[in-house]
């Protein structure tokens, strides 16, 4: 048997097409379902190809594949984050499987190539249309409210999917197909290309231009007899692209160490800083990197500015060099160069039997996609990466082969491949079940069923022993069940699994502090702040409070000064901080109040008063919107809605206050209950004095404020109140009546 069964390859083609169509709807492949399907379905498609037989690889290709496997294994062996590494390796195997299955199916099944190209086109058209309708309705809020994001939730990822889909449509139109299908493909290519503008992705626009230039050059250069003219055209094209890049400001300023002030675009400034820190990471780990998937954790060690971080450097080559090492990045460049050079042979006029028009469009698509991967983070979404792998497989399918098909694979090789695929499938399934149990445990914990949460989260850790979220929520559940020792043991285990992750150290400190063991929590908080001083303000907050509770006045002062040096008051109130971490200004206010008490206790009244002044300023309600400003000023932010609710209660009674409650909250609370709640809460309607804490994101937060009311005799009454708020219909609303406590908010 020299090739897979004829029935298996059509089935593999259908599975691969279904994978491409499904993944965009799972948050671009990032949801637990998407993560599982990204691995399971390509493995299912490639099984008949790898287990039975396949074309013999040329020695250079075999050497590249072997070298890539060795480098990936060596890098994984010394990774800084096992959980992320396992998922990253599973996805890499899935991408290789998708490309290999696409190549073999396109060679053996006549309709596989148009089917896969059509699936990629539909995978861009349908999510793009859904995102455009949502954009027109104005249903989105937050940072990307005015950009096309679709189910990806991120405009650059949506642009990456649209870019590959447009190229697939152009390739489908260039192949020999019925006129109606060609016309539909051309219309789809135009619509997809125009949709990229709605995403606002300048990198995708530049990559699209590069793809068009590549296609034009592929049509012109084979017909040119004078190399000098070809070289001149290439130089002209490079100049046009350089001018476009400068105009779009997608490249850093001249000079790697150019001053940050020379960059006027905040997004480009952000990327420039990330690339600088990525280069520092590469210089310290040049051979094997920090491990597959370890970039986000390692970046916190090199971060030097608050609120400037990310999951990748928006550059695929830099990410490969940082995670796998420089040899792996060089190997990637060689592989891309070899594939491109071999695909160029298909464009020669001397090869009349090959589909030169389709090959040119496919080559232009791959060039555009690779260019976009050097400017944006689209390929970190499995939906985009799987589509790119399928296109690479289709490109390789047209290349000349050394042998039509190899003999049946030897039994030991088939057993090894079968074990590899089975292990990958089992890992993907176990991680999916772990994610499902994790979500079930979180829901149980939210409803107060801590024993049920412990059961679900314990099973989640059995399916995925490296999961940090499972450790975190299990520690919280054990703490609620009155088992602080067990909770701390779980948190400590999470810190040991990934010692380089500051979040693990913070979790151990947080659990120790919640059980009152501040002396034990202090070193953990200090470790988190020392490993990642610019990553999160809460690391410093824990260290400051631990020192203050231990009576370590010099330590509390030193850690507070270190925190303010990184997270200055003017930085935490910046619009960028307001968007990314809206609760940080109130957290710094709490830290300042704690340090003010420390100074007063130590007899340093001047410094205590200064810290108290900073705390008062930062604790004032911020009425600016989070990421995007809503239309109504009195509901532009959760703080504004909370203030408006209490002001309305005092100004016009319940009829004026109820409009700041969400419609679901109004329906759930009868009007007489509202009146009784108002009468029993305070002698007179209170006002918001200051904000104690805010946790949440740009669409849903929990807000804690201190209320000030005065009785009939004029005495002041201070009480703490907490409420959940959500943005909807262009403004923030309280989801339910605020919960009012009898005591003031603690510093």
Secondary structure, DSSP 8 states (H G I E B T S, - for coil): --S--HHHHHHHHHHHHHHHHHHTTTGGGTSHHHHHHHHHHHHHHHHHHHHT------HHHHHHHHHHHHHHHHHHHT-S-HHHHHHHHHHHHHHHHHHHHHHHHHHH-TTHHHHHHHHHHHHHHHHHHHHHHHHHHT---STTTTS--GGGTSHHHHHHHHHHHHHHHHHHHHSS--HHHHHHHHHHHHHHHHHHHHHT-HHHHHHHHHHHHHHHHHHHGGG---HHHHHHHHHHHHHHHHHHHHHHT-S--SSTT--GGG---HHHHHHHHHHHHHHHHHHHSTTTTT-TT-HHHHHHHH--STT---SS-S-HHHHHHHHH-HHHHHHHHHHHHHHHHHHHGGG-TT-TTS-HHHHHHHHHHHHHHHHHHTTSSGGGSHHHHHHHHHHHHHHHHTS--SSS------HHHHHHHHHHHHHHHHHHHHHHHHHHHHHHHHHHHHTT-HHHHHHHHHHHHHH-TT-HHHHHHHHHHHHHTT-HHHHHHHHHHHHHHTTT-HHHHHHHHHHHHHTT-HHHHHHHHHHHHHH-TTT-HHHHHHHHHHHHHTT-HHHHHHHHHHHHHHS-HHHHTSHHHHHH-TTHHHHHHHHHHHHHHHHHHTT-HHHHHHHHHHHHHHTS---S-SSS--S-GGGSSHHHHHHHHHHHHHHH-HHHHGGGB-HHHHHHS-HHHHHHHHHHH-SS--EEEEEEEEEE-SSEEEEEEEEEEE-TT--EEEEEEEEEEEEETTEEEESS--EE-SS----
